[in-house]
Amino acid sequence: MATAALRLSLARKRGHLAGVVEQVRFLASPVTGQSDEDIALDSDLRAVALMNLGIVEAWSLGNQDSQRHLLQGAELARRIGRPYLEVACLAELAFAAKIEPFATTRRRCREAIALAEQHGWGAEPVISPALVNLAGVLIWTGEFDEGERWLRRTARALETDSGFLIRLLLHIGTGMLMSGRRRQQEALAEYRAAERLQAKLEGSHALAGQLTSFRLATQARLGQVGEARTSLAALDDSLAGSGEISNARAVICLAEGNPDAALAAVRDVLDGTAPAIGYMTIVEANMLAALAHRELGDQRAAIAATESALALSEADRLVLSFAMTGALELLEAMPSHETAHATLVTDIAEIIRGSSVASGHEPSPAEIEQLSPSELRVLRYLPTNLSRPEIASELSVSVNTVNTHIRNIYAKLQAQDRSSAVRRARKMRLLSAGLNGLA
């Protein structure tokens, strides 16, 4: 029994999911003729088995079974007086609860942390799953500073732990935080670090598609489109067909200036054909569709897609998907009388603006590439309320030409949206000539 439990723990830490299931089956088999001491040991080992099985099921997206087994493990540990094991089961329950509303996940994280602190284990590796998942919920809801604080606490708790899975989550969470703050280089570094840990596991896991998607999209946003395309082409069919990778493909298409292809990429996500980890993937797909419609000059369709994303996000107050996709300009263009989510729009926009202001390095004029005369003409319309098609009409050019110029303006000014581009242009006195001075 003890040997089986040890093999089970080792298989789980190595990501060898089939090995975990094999050992759990053995531990679940009844044993006859036990002494009282054997029964006590048997209960300990069965609680450990339930915990490890629940962890594996969570990482394999078997969340309902995972929650059931982890709760059973916590109950058994409580009954036999093993508080450390109870804390371990409750801490892992936070990850298994990721399909639940954010409020449920947040509550379970805090309950596990409170119990650990009662026993003096608030900084021990055993509670790190609850710490990192609480950080993740806070980052998804745009509470970036608070999320960062819990990420730091997770890192301290892992200083004496050599396991891969929670460290992988820590890197993904930190990457998400950096993406939400539009600090793309730092985000990419974290996603790559997570992928290096992922390569050490013997099997795949529930977040593999999401991690790859985050990395590909970040590369595209940094202008590394060729590298992202090469990685995309190398993916196996099962991963390439996921909703998360479809979204990354759309980001690459948008970076290539091909909004029609971006819309085609997210079509399967929006109609439910492509499998997705959770509704956050569908929110992101709607926002990418909105960006593509805007590039094509279809403002009505862009507003409709944004409204769909907001409707999905309202219950959990989801923010990160909007921040990651650079949706501030879309949100600012939402007519207040056409949305049922005006308060959420305001909240998300304020968070994105705040995270942009606090995002760190502000490029100096010497670091910013010079704008062409055509780009300058488009730039000077950005402080106005004119839409892209209206700017195109004013300049007697196509909407695609305006879209290309705006993309170049954002890249050269190192800005993620219209507001930050205008702010940086003003600091550099690029708008001083005004519209009257345009040829």
C-alpha positions in Angstrom: 0.0 0.0 0.0 2.8 2.4 1.0 4.7 1.6 -2.2 1.6 2.1 -4.3 1.0 5.5 -2.7 4.6 6.6 -3.3 4.4 5.5 -7.0 1.2 7.4 -7.3 2.7 10.6 -5.9 5.8 10.3 -8.2 3.6 9.6 -11.3 1.5 12.7 -10.6 4.5 15.0 -10.1 6.0 13.8 -13.4 2.7 14.4 -15.2 2.4 10.6 -15.9 -1.4 10.6 -15.7 -2.0 7.0 -16.7 0.4 5.9 -14.0 -1.7 7.7 -11.4 -4.9 6.0 -12.4 -3.2 2.6 -12.3 -2.0 3.1 -8.8 -5.3 4.5 -7.6 -7.1 1.4 -8.8 -4.8 -0.7 -6.7 -5.3 1.4 -3.6 -9.1 1.3 -4.1 -9.2 -2.5 -4.0 -10.4 -3.9 -0.7 -8.0 -5.6 1.6 -9.1 -8.3 4.1 -7.7 -9.4 7.5 -6.4 -6.0 8.5 -5.3 -5.1 12.0 -6.3 -1.7 13.6 -2.9 -0.3 12.6 -3.4 -1.5 9.0 -6.8 0.1 8.9 -5.4 3.4 10.1 -2.6 3.3 7.5 -5.1 2.2 4.9 -7.2 5.3 5.6 -4.1 7.6 5.3 -3.1 6.1 2.0 -6.7 6.2 0.6 -6.9 9.9 1.4 -3.6 10.5 -0.4 -4.9 8.4 -3.3 -8.1 10.5 -3.5 -6.0 13.7 -3.5 -3.7 12.6 -6.2 -6.5 11.2 -8.3 -8.4 14.5 -8.0 -5.3 16.5 -9.0 -4.9 14.3 -12.1 -8.5 14.6 -13.1 -8.3 18.4 -12.7 -5.3 18.6 -15.0 -7.1 16.4 -17.5 -10.3 18.6 -17.5 -12.3 16.0 -15.5 -13.3 18.7 -13.2 -16.6 17.3 -11.8 -14.9 14.0 -10.8 -11.9 15.9 -9.5 -14.0 18.0 -7.2 -15.8 15.0 -5.9 -12.6 13.0 -5.1 -10.8 16.0 -3.5 -13.8 16.7 -1.3 -13.9 13.0 -0.3 -10.2 13.1 0.4 -10.6 16.2 2.6 -13.5 14.7 4.5 -11.6 11.4 5.1 -8.5 13.3 6.3 -10.7 15.4 8.6 -12.3 12.2 10.0 -9.0 10.5 10.7 -7.4 13.6 12.1 -4.9 14.4 9.3 -5.1 18.3 9.0 -2.1 18.6 6.7 -3.7 16.2 4.2 -7.0 18.0 4.6 -5.3 21.3 3.7 -3.6 19.6 0.7 -6.9 18.4 -0.7 -8.7 21.7 -0.2 -5.8 23.7 -1.7 -5.9 21.5 -4.8 -9.7 21.9 -5.0 -9.2 25.5 -6.0 -7.7 24.4 -9.4 -10.4 21.8 -9.9 -13.0 24.5 -9.3 -11.9 26.6 -12.3 -15.0 25.7 -14.2 -17.1 27.2 -11.4 -18.0 30.9 -11.1 -15.0 33.0 -10.0 -16.7 33.7 -6.7 -16.8 30.0 -5.9 -13.1 29.5 -6.8 -12.1 32.6 -4.8 -14.1 31.3 -1.7 -12.5 27.8 -1.9 -9.0 29.3 -2.2 -9.5 31.6 0.9 -11.0 28.7 2.9 -8.0 26.5 2.2 -5.6 29.4 3.0 -7.4 30.2 6.3 -7.2 26.5 7.4 -3.5 26.4 6.5 -2.8 29.6 8.4 -4.5 28.1 11.5 -1.9 25.4 11.6 1.0 27.6 10.7 1.3 26.4 7.1 0.4 29.6 5.3 3.8 29.8 3.6 4.3 26.1 3.0 4.3 24.5 -0.5 1.1 22.5 0.5 -1.0 25.7 0.2 0.6 27.0 -3.0 -2.2 25.6 -5.3 -4.7 27.8 -3.5 -2.4 30.8 -3.5 -1.7 30.7 -7.3 -5.3 30.0 -8.2 -6.5 32.9 -6.1 -4.0 35.1 -7.9 -5.3 33.8 -11.2 -8.9 34.7 -10.4 -7.9 38.2 -9.3 -5.9 38.6 -12.6 -8.9 37.5 -14.7 -11.1 40.0 -13.0 -8.6 42.8 -13.5 -7.4 43.1 -9.9 -3.8 43.2 -11.2 -2.0 44.6 -8.2 -3.7 42.2 -5.7 -3.1 39.3 -8.1 0.6 40.2 -8.3 0.7 40.2 -4.4 -0.6 36.6 -4.3 1.8 35.5 -7.1 4.7 36.8 -5.0 3.3 34.8 -2.0 3.1 31.7 -4.2 6.7 32.1 -5.3 7.8 32.3 -1.6 5.8 29.2 -0.8 7.5 27.3 -3.6 11.1 28.1 -2.6 11.4 24.6 -1.0 9.3 22.7 -3.5 10.7 21.1 -6.7 7.3 20.1 -8.3 6.6 21.3 -11.9 2.8 21.7 -12.0 2.4 24.7 -9.6 5.5 26.4 -10.9 4.0 26.0 -14.4 0.8 27.7 -13.1 2.9 30.4 -11.5 4.6 31.3 -14.8 1.3 31.2 -16.7 -0.3 33.5 -14.1 2.6 35.9 -14.2 2.4 35.9 -18.0 -1.3 36.7 -17.9 -0.6 39.6 -15.5 2.0 41.0 -17.9 -0.3 40.5 -20.9 -3.1 42.3 -19.1 -0.7 45.2 -18.4 0.4 45.0 -22.1 4.0 44.3 -21.1 4.4 41.8 -23.9 8.1 41.0 -23.7 7.8 40.1 -20.1 4.7 38.1 -20.8 6.4 36.1 -23.5 9.3 35.3 -21.2 6.9 33.9 -18.7 5.0 31.8 -21.2 8.3 30.4 -22.5 9.4 29.5 -19.0 6.1 27.7 -18.5 6.6 25.8 -21.8 10.1 24.7 -20.6 8.5 23.2 -17.5 5.8 21.6 -19.6 8.4 19.9 -21.7 9.6 18.0 -18.5 6.2 16.5 -17.9 5.5 13.0 -19.3 2.0 13.8 -20.5 -0.1 16.8 -21.7 -2.3 18.8 -19.3 -5.5 20.8 -19.3 -3.8 24.2 -19.9 -1.5 23.1 -22.7 -3.6 24.7 -25.4 -4.2 27.9 -23.5 -0.5 28.3 -22.8 0.5 27.7 -26.4 -2.3 30.2 -27.5 -1.0 32.9 -25.1 2.5 32.4 -26.4 1.6 32.5 -30.1 -0.7 35.6 -29.6 2.0 37.4 -27.7 4.6 36.7 -30.4 2.2 38.1 -33.0 1.6 41.2 -31.0 5.3 41.8 -30.7 5.7 41.6 -34.5 7.2 38.0 -34.4 4.6 36.9 -36.9 6.8 34.6 -38.9 8.0 32.7 -35.8 4.4 32.4 -34.6 3.3 31.0 -38.0 6.0 28.4 -37.9 5.1 27.3 -34.4 1.4 27.2 -35.4 2.1 24.9 -38.4 4.0 22.5 -36.2 1.1 21.8 -33.8 -0.6 18.4 -33.8 -4.1 18.3 -35.2 -5.9 17.9 -31.8 -4.2 21.0 -30.4 -4.5 23.0 -33.6 -8.2 22.5 -33.6 -8.9 23.8 -30.1 -10.7 27.1 -29.5 -7.6 28.6 -27.8 -5.4 28.0 -30.8 -8.1 29.3 -33.2 -8.0 32.5 -31.2 -4.2 32.7 -31.5 -4.5 32.1 -35.3 -6.9 35.1 -35.4 -4.4 37.3 -33.6 -1.7 36.3 -36.1 -4.1 37.1 -39.0 -4.8 40.5 -37.5 -1.1 41.2 -37.2 -0.7 40.2 -40.8 -3.4 42.7 -41.8 -5.9 40.0 -42.8 -9.2 40.6 -40.9 -11.2 38.3 -43.2 -8.9 35.4 -42.2 -9.2 36.4 -38.5 -13.0 36.2 -38.7 -12.7 32.7 -40.4 -10.3 31.6 -37.6 -12.7 32.4 -34.7 -15.9 31.2 -36.5 -15.6 27.7 -35.0 -15.1 29.1 -31.6 -18.2 31.3 -31.8 -20.5 28.6 -33.1 -19.3 26.1 -30.5 -17.6 23.7 -33.0 -14.0 24.1 -31.6 -13.5 22.7 -28.1 -12.6 25.4 -25.5 -11.4 25.2 -21.9 -14.0 27.8 -20.7 -16.1 30.8 -21.6 -13.1 33.1 -21.4 -12.0 31.7 -24.8 -15.3 32.6 -26.3 -15.1 36.1 -24.8 -11.7 36.5 -26.4 -13.0 35.2 -29.7 -15.8 37.8 -29.7 -13.3 40.6 -29.1 -11.0 39.4 -31.9 -14.1 39.3 -34.2 -14.9 42.8 -33.1 -11.3 43.9 -33.9 -11.6 42.3 -37.3 -15.0 43.9 -38.1 -13.5 47.3 -37.1 -10.6 46.7 -39.5 -13.1 46.0 -42.2 -15.0 49.1 -41.5 -18.1 47.4 -40.1 -18.7 49.3 -36.9 -22.2 47.8 -36.3 -20.8 44.3 -36.4 -17.9 45.3 -34.1 -20.3 46.7 -31.6 -22.5 43.6 -31.7 -19.4 41.3 -31.1 -18.3 43.5 -28.2 -21.7 43.4 -26.7 -21.7 39.6 -26.9 -18.3 39.5 -25.1 -19.7 41.8 -22.4 -22.8 39.7 -21.9 -20.6 36.6 -21.3 -18.3 38.6 -18.9 -20.9 40.3 -16.8 -21.5 37.6 -14.1 -17.8 37.2 -13.2 -16.8 40.7 -14.1 -14.2 39.3 -16.5 -11.6 41.9 -17.5 -8.5 40.2 -18.7 -9.7 39.1 -22.1 -10.5 42.7 -22.9 -7.1 43.9 -21.7 -5.1 41.2 -23.5 -6.8 41.9 -26.8 -6.2 45.7 -26.6 -9.9 46.4 -26.6 -9.9 49.9 -25.1 -10.7 51.7 -28.3 -13.6 49.3 -29.0 -15.0 49.9 -25.5 -14.6 53.7 -25.9 -16.5 53.5 -29.2 -19.5 51.6 -27.6 -22.6 53.9 -27.6 -23.9 54.0 -24.1 -27.5 53.7 -25.3 -26.7 50.5 -27.2 -25.2 48.4 -24.4 -26.8 46.7 -21.5 -23.5 46.6 -19.7 -22.5 50.3 -19.4 -21.1 49.9 -15.9 -19.0 47.0 -16.9 -17.7 48.9 -20.0 -16.7 51.8 -17.7 -15.0 49.5 -15.2 -13.0 47.6 -17.8 -11.9 50.8 -19.6 -10.7 52.3 -16.3 -8.8 49.2 -15.4 -7.1 49.1 -18.8 -6.2 52.7 -18.7 -4.9 52.4 -15.2 -2.8 49.3 -16.0 -1.4 51.1 -19.1 -0.4 54.2 -17.1 1.3 52.0 -14.4 2.9 49.5 -16.9 6.4 50.7 -16.4 8.8 51.9 -19.1 7.6 54.9 -21.2 9.7 55.0 -24.4 11.7 58.1 -25.1 11.4 60.0 -28.4 14.7 58.6 -29.4 13.4 55.1 -29.0 10.3 55.7 -31.2 10.6 55.1 -34.9 9.7 58.2 -37.0 6.2 58.3 -38.6 5.8 58.7 -42.3 3.9 61.7 -43.7 0.9 59.5 -44.4 1.0 58.1 -40.9 1.2 61.6 -39.5 -1.9 62.6 -41.4 -3.9 59.7 -40.0 -2.4 60.3 -36.5 -3.8 63.8 -36.3 -7.3 62.4 -36.7 -7.0 60.0 -33.8 -7.8 62.6 -31.0 -11.2 63.3 -32.8 -14.4 61.2 -32.5 -14.1 60.2 -36.2 -14.3 56.4 -36.9 -11.9 54.7 -39.1 -14.2 54.8 -42.1 -14.8 58.5 -41.5 -11.1 59.2 -41.4 -10.7 57.3 -44.6 -13.4 59.4 -46.2 -11.7 62.6 -45.0 -8.4 61.5 -46.5 -9.9 60.0 -49.6 -8.3 56.7 -49.0 -9.6 53.2 -48.3 -10.4 51.9 -44.8 -7.7 49.2 -45.3 -5.1 52.0 -45.9 -6.2 53.7 -42.7 -6.1 50.4 -40.8 -2.6 49.8 -42.0 -1.4 53.3 -41.0 -3.0 53.0 -37.6 -1.3 49.6 -37.0 2.0 51.2 -38.0 1.4 54.2 -35.7 0.7 51.9 -32.7 3.8 49.8 -33.4 6.1 52.9 -33.9 4.7 54.8 -30.8 4.8 51.5 -28.8 1.1 52.1 -28.0 -1.6 49.4 -27.5 -4.7 51.6 -28.4 -5.9 54.9 -29.7 -5.8 56.7 -26.3 -2.2 55.7 -25.5 -1.1 56.6 -29.1 -2.7 60.1 -28.7 -1.1 60.5 -25.3 2.4 59.7 -26.6 2.0 61.7 -29.7 1.1 64.8 -27.6 4.1 64.3 -25.4 6.2 64.2 -28.6 4.4 67.3 -30.0 3.4 65.3 -33.1 -0.1 66.8 -32.9 0.9 70.4 -32.6 0.2 71.2 -36.3 -3.5 70.3 -35.9 -5.9 69.3 -38.7 -5.7 72.7 -40.4 -2.0 72.1 -41.3 -2.6 68.9 -43.1 -2.0 68.8 -46.9 
